[in-house]
Amino acid sequence: MKKEWFFDRYCGQQFVALLEDGKVVEYESENEGNGSIVGNVYKGVVMNVVSGMNAAFVDCGLERNCYLSTDETYTDCAKYDGLLSTSPTPLSELKEGDEVIVQVTKSPRGSKGAKVTANLSFVGKRIIYLPNTLFFGVSRKITDEGEREKLMRVAESLRNENENAGFILRTKAPQATEDELKREANYLRKLAAMTFERATAAPVGTLLYQDEDLPVRVVRDSFGDEITAMHVGDKELYERLLSFVETVGEYETVKKSVLRFYDGERSMFREYGISELVYDATKPHVPLEGGGSLIIDHTEAMTVIDVNSGSFIGESDLETTVFDVNLRAAKEIARQVRLRNIGGIVVVDFIDMESEEHKEAVTQTLREYLSVDKAKCNVLPMSELCLSQFTRKRVGKELATSLIKPCPHCHGNGSVHNDLFMMTQLREDLLDCFFEGYVSAIVDLNEGMARKIAQEGTFSKEMQSRWKNKRVYLIPHKTYKEHTFHVRGENNRYPTVPENAILLE
């Protein structure tokens, strides 16, 4: 399988996309100055304890208090096979005013604050270090029993004498020597020690430790996955990723065959057709190869997916035709929930089948294709009504929340693309305009969006670098909707424009 990662940064955001055989299977963006808080370690203070919920609410300096389970075990034990040698430190004695060191495991969602744990973990390329949990585990993606037994012994050997800590060996561990694993373990120990040392004198609300940003996390977790290429559309980001891989000892291999700088004039995501594929992922309707379709509907409680046969006509009887459509649908559903990063409960209404063998085959196909997902999925047996239910662990933001927002013109009954999506499309159109040889670009757009772009310096980086010999004029219109704009090129550096035109600098 051909696997390619794409990285870019603009408009104050960092973007990553993964293509497998030309299809987008993962897409994520993160604010450069304020990215994901999952993995962050904070010094907090207990604001109140709710005994009926076995929970405490902790002020970590974030917008809302965080939720901490007082009877928690190590939260990642369920994801790995291993041995929990001792129970984690009980939190049942927590009381209001106690100071605690906690780590974010789930981002805030809706009106809920972040979920945190007192059992910290520090993630490396091949190892997860658990400074206060005596647990030894191995990734479930390593299936060879002999290899697993060997790695379990290695995990236990990494622990220092009298150290009440544990280790989990990740999917990349078999590719490393024991010396390399020991060096990584010592590095993670130092990170944990520095975090606890800083906490001693730090005030409540201090961010004690922050994981790497999105592009570095992806590169760190991708080595060993037989990645064909990693394309980077920003020079500064490319140099930073090169520096990172050099630090972890992968420089020569990555530089020569994997990490590649894209220096084309057009937007990299548009050049490789990624923008259109991501745009399609915001739509509820998903066509299936050969006919048929999916309708994906998000509700407050769950995501519902309806499978339709559409124009698909099989070559045999009705039961076989329906079975073929459902098999295609199961494969596409696995890709869509991964791409859209759908979390929580998912219910799939497959087309009715009579054969129990067919039902089981569709369920197994769904399980098989969901098994490659980095988020944990649990698929239940298909019901008599051909309804399949599965859960997918929430990891980061759903694609829908990143690219669309409630429509302001229909009281929230519909949705439109959000400001970031609009800025991304505008940037790509401007790049196309200059690629075609124009020296000036004139943009007709919504009045509020024009002010926002000018005041926030959305394209200031481009204007000072790749567009330094170009001119961009924004023409505000009161009648334009927020997401509407038109770009046209001029060969005159000083074209005739209205008095209210804004020249970007």
Disulfide bonds with the S-S distance in Angstrom:
none
